[in-house]
Amino acid sequence: MQEWLKITLFLCLFGTLREIRPSEPFVTEFLLGEWRNITDQQLSREVYPVGTYSYFSLLVVVFLVTDFLRFKPVIILSGLSGIAVYAVLLWTTSIEWLQVSQFLYGLYMATEVAYLTYIYAKVPSAKYPLVSSYTRVAALVGRFLSGISSQLLTHFGIMDYRDLNYITFAAQILATFWALWLPAVPYGIYFHRRSVVSELQLDTQSPGKQANVDKRPLHRDALDAGSLIARHARAAYGRPRVVTWSLLYAAALALFVQVQTYMQVLWVEIMRETGSQLAFNGFVEAGLTLLGAGAALGAGAALGAACVRPAPLPAPAAAVQALAVFAATYAQNIYVSYVGYIVMGTLFHYTITLASAKIASELSDESCFGLIFGINTLAGTGMQALLTFILLQQLELSISAMYFTISGLYLILAACWLTGCMINYFRQKHTAL
């Protein structure tokens, strides 16, 4: 078996195991259930925001540490942090421990960057597109299995919402064990690059150079890494199209994560008001996974179709997302809310894939792909943290009011994108004349 394929299989199995989290579709029901004594408001304003702020604050650090430690240790840390999250959820009850679990969850999500960027340092560049698709499919398989299994296990009374955490806990243990067998990465993308490591080896082999092995190469390596990161960032963001599509990427990510984080709280409120008893969160997440994958493929098809101009497409997508979020909140019907969430999430996957492809097409250096997408993800996470701080902790909006506000933000995003497309169109037309 070819080495790159062997590495891909190892990585895909880790990704599938990591995403087997059947407890997540019903995590709000679990936290608000009989096992704890907290209110909806405490969960929304004192618990979930900790995860948002933790993820944002740790992401930039983890991104740099990942490259410095050469990926594998951070992938293992990802598994260990997942174990810690679900151990805390299973065997503690206080709100303080819930906040600890959210901090750990932020670390768990931040360390995902190691899984996503490992291939850029270990797999030949010619295999990037193929391996990227394999790892994405592996993650989607895990999420789909989580959605289906959680729904069936709870619907037929085989497990309650707390018991689902045992499956998630076991999957994280298996993922961590499997990560131990991933091949080590000898070179980083920015730190410990091939040229620096080769020079270090030469210094070690030369007499009289031992004193420089530990100090000079590491110091110079850090300076070179910082210089290379800055150079790649300037080169990428010096291109207007990269900036434009990056802003769309960050805004779409921020709005989606904000909707996703608190949607289960909204569903609990709707079911409480309407007296509904059956929750189909698992099927909803499984359906979104499949439709999201189809939407990503649709974005690729739109880019490949000669008769389609992909630039204006995010505007109608954001407008439909605005209507979907509004309907999901206003209708006060759990099934309408499910459909609205699925429509919003499906269009997110379409938009984010379109933006990612357009950004990638503008980047000439393969080694900076991970850097630019990492910065864009950090920007989106920062925007989402700001939304959480303003809407929930400063304005203290109810969950329904927050979603109405997000619906309006989607409309603003659509209007801004459409205006920009029109300005660009008339500018090109004027230049042609």
C-alpha positions as a printed Julia matrix, in Angstrom:
433×3 Matrix{Float64}:
   0.0    0.0     0.0
   1.3    3.46   -0.9
   2.46   5.5     2.08
   0.15   8.46    1.44
  -2.87   6.16    1.25
  -1.91   4.44    4.49
  -1.61   7.81    6.23
  -4.96   8.88    4.8
  -6.68   5.78    6.15
  -5.22   6.35    9.61
  -6.33   9.97    9.55
  -9.81   9.18    8.23
 -10.45   6.61   10.96
  -9.4    9.12   13.58
 -11.71  11.72   12.04
 -14.66   9.33   11.98
 -14.14   8.25   15.58
 -13.72  11.85   16.73
 -17.02  12.85   15.12
 -19.0    9.99   16.65
 -20.69  12.13   19.28
 -24.33  11.0    19.54
 -24.74  13.09   22.68
 -24.43  16.38   20.78
 -27.83  16.46   19.0
 -29.46  16.34   22.46
 -26.87  18.1    24.61
 -29.22  20.93   25.6
 -31.95  18.47   26.61
 -29.35  16.64   28.71
 -28.03  19.79   30.4
 -31.54  21.09   31.15
 -32.8   17.67   32.2
 -33.2   15.91   35.52
 -29.46  15.42   35.98
 -28.78  19.09   36.68
 -30.56  22.08   38.14
 -29.95  24.98   35.76
 -32.26  27.26   33.8
 -32.39  28.12   30.1
 -30.95  31.55   30.81
 -28.04  30.18   32.82
 -27.22  27.79   30.03
 -27.41  30.49   27.35
 -25.62  33.29   29.23
 -23.3   31.57   31.71
 -22.35  28.2    30.19
 -22.37  28.19   26.37
 -20.53  31.55   26.05
 -17.55  30.04   27.9
 -17.09  27.58   25.05
 -17.28  30.39   22.49
 -14.69  32.54   24.25
 -12.46  29.55   24.94
 -12.49  28.45   21.31
 -11.68  31.96   20.09
  -8.87  32.58   22.56
  -7.22  29.18   22.08
  -7.51  28.91   18.31
  -4.64  31.24   17.37
  -2.35  29.7    20.01
  -3.2   26.16   18.99
  -2.66  26.97   15.31
   0.93  28.09   15.95
   1.67  25.39   18.51
   0.33  22.77   16.11
   2.95  23.62   13.52
   5.71  24.02   16.12
   4.97  20.62   17.67
   4.48  19.09   14.21
   0.82  18.14   14.39
   0.72  14.7    16.0
   0.96  15.83   19.66
  -1.89  18.29   19.11
  -4.02  15.6    17.42
  -3.48  13.47   20.52
  -4.35  16.49   22.69
  -7.56  16.81   20.71
  -8.53  13.3    21.7
  -7.53  13.83   25.34
  -9.51  17.06   25.59
 -12.55  15.24   24.15
 -12.19  12.56   26.84
 -12.0   15.28   29.5
 -15.09  17.1    28.18
 -17.36  14.08   28.36
 -15.9   12.84   31.64
 -16.85  16.18   33.21
 -20.32  16.04   31.67
 -20.9   12.5    32.93
 -19.59  12.74   36.47
 -20.22  16.3    37.64
 -23.39  18.29   38.28
 -22.54  21.87   39.27
 -22.71  24.87   36.94
 -19.04  25.59   37.66
 -18.05  22.2    36.28
 -20.26  22.83   33.26
 -18.23  25.97   32.6
 -15.06  23.9    32.91
 -16.47  21.46   30.37
 -17.14  24.34   27.99
 -13.58  25.61   28.35
 -12.33  22.12   27.54
 -14.77  21.95   24.63
 -13.24  25.14   23.25
  -9.83  23.45   23.42
 -11.32  20.35   21.8
 -12.67  22.35   18.88
  -9.52  24.49   18.54
  -7.29  21.42   18.28
  -9.31  20.25   15.28
  -6.96  22.45   13.24
  -4.26  19.79   13.69
  -6.47  17.16   12.07
  -7.33  19.5     9.19
  -3.76  20.63    8.48
  -1.83  17.41    9.15
  -2.17  16.41    5.5
  -0.44  19.57    4.27
   2.74  18.57    6.09
   2.63  14.8     5.61
   1.01  14.07    2.24
   2.52  15.03   -1.17
   1.0   18.24   -2.52
  -0.31  16.43   -5.61
  -2.61  14.44   -3.29
  -4.02  17.45   -1.37
  -7.42  17.62   -3.15
  -7.98  13.86   -2.94
  -6.94  13.51    0.69
  -8.9   16.64    1.68
 -12.06  15.11    0.25
 -11.41  11.78    2.0
 -10.92  13.39    5.41
 -14.01  15.56    4.97
 -16.09  12.51    4.01
 -14.74  10.63    7.05
 -15.87  13.42    9.35
 -19.29  13.55    7.68
 -19.68   9.8     8.15
 -19.05  10.21   11.86
 -21.58  13.03   12.15
 -24.2   11.15   10.17
 -23.79   8.04   12.33
 -24.06  10.22   15.43
 -27.33  11.77   14.29
 -28.97   8.49   13.3
 -27.8    6.52   16.33
 -28.78   9.21   18.84
 -32.29   9.44   17.4
 -32.88   5.7    17.29
 -31.42   5.01   20.74
 -33.52   7.67   22.44
 -36.68   7.14   20.39
 -36.87   3.45   21.26
 -35.91   4.04   24.88
 -32.64   2.12   24.7
 -30.71   5.05   26.16
 -31.58   8.37   27.75
 -29.85  11.67   26.98
 -27.19  11.11   29.65
 -26.37   7.6    28.47
 -25.51   8.91   25.0
 -22.45  10.55   26.55
 -21.0    7.12   27.31
 -20.84   6.35   23.59
 -19.24   9.7    22.9
 -16.78   9.17   25.76
 -15.8    5.73   24.43
 -15.39   7.07   20.87
 -13.01   9.79   22.11
 -10.92   7.16   23.92
 -10.7    5.08   20.74
  -9.85   8.16   18.66
  -7.04   9.08   21.07
  -5.65   5.56   21.01
  -5.76   5.55   17.22
  -3.99   8.93   17.07
  -0.99   7.36   18.78
  -0.39   5.3    15.63
  -0.37   8.25   13.24
   3.05   8.66   11.57
   5.1   11.49   13.05
   5.7   14.61   10.95
   9.41  15.47   10.66
   8.85  18.96    9.22
   6.4   21.75    9.93
   4.9   24.17    7.43
   6.42  27.21    9.14
   8.43  25.92   12.13
  11.02  23.18   11.74
  10.88  23.49    7.97
  12.85  21.07    5.83
  15.67  23.56    5.14
  16.1   24.41    8.85
  16.11  20.78    9.96
  18.63  19.89    7.25
  20.88  22.72    8.42
  20.55  21.54   12.0
  21.65  18.07   10.95
  24.67  19.49    9.15
  25.62  21.55   12.21
  25.38  18.43   14.37
  27.7   16.52   12.07
  30.31  19.34   12.0
  32.93  19.42   14.78
  32.81  22.41   17.08
  29.18  23.25   16.27
  27.47  21.4    19.14
  26.98  24.61   21.13
  24.88  26.05   18.33
  22.59  23.04   17.85
  20.21  23.86   20.7
  20.24  27.67   20.57
  20.96  29.2    17.2
  18.76  27.0    14.94
  15.71  27.23   17.24
  16.0   31.0    17.55
  16.48  31.43   13.83
  13.7   28.94   13.14
  11.24  31.05   15.15
  12.31  34.24   13.38
  12.1   32.59    9.97
   8.67  31.16   10.79
   7.34  34.56   11.88
   8.77  36.22    8.8
   7.31  33.58    6.49
   3.87  33.78    8.14
   3.84  37.56    7.78
   5.0   37.36    4.15
   2.33  34.82    3.22
  -0.39  36.81    4.97
   0.62  40.06    3.25
   0.8   38.38   -0.15
  -2.63  36.78    0.27
  -4.53  39.67    1.81
  -2.91  42.12   -0.58
  -5.32  40.72   -3.19
  -8.76  42.34   -3.06
 -10.57  39.15   -4.07
  -8.97  37.21   -1.23
 -10.05  39.9     1.23
 -13.61  39.99   -0.14
 -14.17  36.24   -0.1
 -12.42  35.96    3.27
 -14.85  38.47    4.78
 -17.73  36.41    3.41
 -16.16  33.23    4.81
 -15.79  34.78    8.27
 -19.28  36.33    8.33
 -20.99  33.15    7.12
 -19.1   31.08    9.69
 -19.93  33.46   12.54
 -23.66  33.55   11.8
 -23.91  29.79   11.28
 -22.1   28.9    14.51
 -24.2   31.41   16.45
 -27.39  29.85   15.09
 -26.14  26.31   15.64
 -24.95  26.87   19.22
 -28.3   28.01   20.59
 -30.76  26.28   18.26
 -31.42  23.44   20.67
 -32.33  25.99   23.35
 -34.9   27.44   20.94
 -36.28  23.97   20.22
 -36.65  23.25   23.93
 -38.61  26.51   24.34
 -40.86  25.75   21.34
 -41.57  22.22   22.55
 -42.32  23.5    26.02
 -44.75  26.12   24.68
 -46.52  23.76   22.27
 -46.5   20.69   24.49
 -44.58  18.59   21.95
 -42.98  15.46   23.37
 -41.01  13.91   20.5
 -37.69  15.51   19.58
 -36.09  14.6    16.26
 -32.8   16.45   16.72
 -30.78  13.41   15.67
 -32.57  12.99   12.35
 -32.3   16.73   11.75
 -28.51  16.71   12.24
 -28.15  13.6    10.08
 -30.24  15.2     7.33
 -28.22  18.4     7.52
 -25.0   16.39    7.21
 -26.18  14.74    3.98
 -27.65  17.9     2.47
 -24.59  19.9     3.51
 -22.36  17.44    1.66
 -24.63  17.76   -1.39
 -24.51  21.54   -1.14
 -20.72  21.46   -1.07
 -20.74  19.37   -4.23
 -23.22  21.83   -5.75
 -20.86  24.7    -5.04
 -18.11  22.83   -6.87
 -20.43  22.25   -9.8
 -21.34  25.96   -9.88
 -17.67  26.88  -10.04
 -17.12  24.43  -12.87
 -20.11  25.51  -14.96
 -19.08  27.94  -17.67
 -22.58  29.46  -17.88
 -22.75  30.33  -14.16
 -21.11  33.35  -12.53
 -20.57  32.24   -8.91
 -19.79  35.71   -7.52
 -23.44  36.87   -7.01
 -24.64  33.52   -5.6
 -23.93  34.22   -1.9
 -26.42  37.11   -1.92
 -29.58  35.05   -2.62
 -28.22  32.28   -0.38
 -27.93  34.71    2.56
 -31.41  36.1     1.82
 -32.9   32.6     1.97
 -30.98  31.93    5.19
 -32.54  35.08    6.67
 -36.02  33.82    5.82
 -35.2   30.33    7.13
 -33.97  31.6    10.51
 -36.95  33.97   10.79
 -39.45  31.18   10.02
 -37.69  28.77   12.38
 -38.2   31.28   15.21
 -41.49  32.98   14.36
 -43.62  29.95   13.45
 -43.43  28.43   16.95
 -43.74  25.03   15.31
 -41.0   22.51   15.97
 -41.14  20.99   12.48
 -40.97  24.38   10.76
 -38.02  25.19   13.02
 -36.32  21.94   12.02
 -36.76  22.72    8.32
 -35.57  26.3     8.76
 -32.42  25.1    10.52
 -31.7   22.53    7.81
 -32.16  25.12    5.03
 -29.91  27.6     6.83
 -27.2   24.98    7.47
 -27.31  23.55    3.96
 -26.81  26.98    2.42
 -23.97  27.62    4.86
 -22.1   24.59    3.53
 -22.76  25.82    0.0
 -21.49  29.34    0.73
 -18.45  28.3     2.76
 -17.35  25.81    0.1
 -17.78  28.44   -2.61
 -15.78  31.0    -0.62
 -13.04  28.46    0.19
 -12.65  27.5    -3.46
 -12.51  31.13   -4.6
  -9.88  31.95   -1.97
  -7.82  28.88   -2.88
  -7.91  29.85   -6.56
  -6.27  33.18   -5.67
  -3.44  31.68   -3.62
  -0.3   30.71   -5.44
   1.71  29.16   -2.6
   0.28  25.83   -1.4
   1.95  26.17    1.99
  -0.14  29.22    2.88
  -3.53  27.55    2.34
  -3.76  26.41    5.96
  -2.57  29.79    7.25
  -5.18  31.83    5.38
  -8.04  29.51    6.23
  -6.84  29.48    9.84
  -6.89  33.28    9.96
 -10.33  33.36    8.34
 -11.63  30.82   10.85
 -10.17  32.89   13.68
 -11.9   36.0    12.28
 -15.23  34.15   12.04
 -14.85  32.81   15.58
 -14.04  36.32   16.8
 -17.17  37.68   15.13
 -19.25  34.95   16.75
 -17.75  35.69   20.15
 -18.63  39.37   19.64
 -22.22  38.43   18.72
 -22.48  36.32   21.88
 -21.11  39.12   24.04
 -23.36  41.84   22.59
 -26.62  39.98   22.04
 -26.73  37.67   25.04
 -24.53  39.22   27.71
 -24.83  42.96   27.11
 -28.3   43.38   25.58
 -29.54  40.23   27.36
 -31.86  39.33   24.5
 -34.09  36.32   24.71
 -33.22  33.43   22.42
 -36.1   34.32   20.07
 -35.04  37.97   19.92
 -31.45  36.9    19.21
 -32.6   34.8    16.25
 -34.71  37.61   14.85
 -31.59  39.8    15.05
 -29.5   37.17   13.27
 -32.15  36.97   10.57
 -31.68  40.7    10.05
 -27.9   40.28    9.93
 -28.31  37.69    7.18
 -30.33  40.23    5.19
 -27.61  42.85    5.72
 -25.0   40.35    4.52
 -27.09  39.64    1.4
 -27.57  43.36    0.69
 -23.87  44.15    1.16
 -22.78  41.31   -1.11
 -25.3   42.21   -3.8
 -24.27  45.87   -3.66
 -20.62  44.92   -4.0
 -21.39  42.71   -7.01
 -23.32  45.53   -8.69
 -20.54  48.04   -8.08
 -17.99  45.61   -9.48
 -20.19  44.9   -12.53
 -20.65  48.57  -13.41
 -16.98  49.26  -12.8
 -15.97  46.51  -15.21
 -18.52  47.74  -17.75
 -17.21  51.3   -17.47
 -13.62  50.09  -17.86
 -14.58  48.12  -20.98
 -16.11  51.22  -22.52
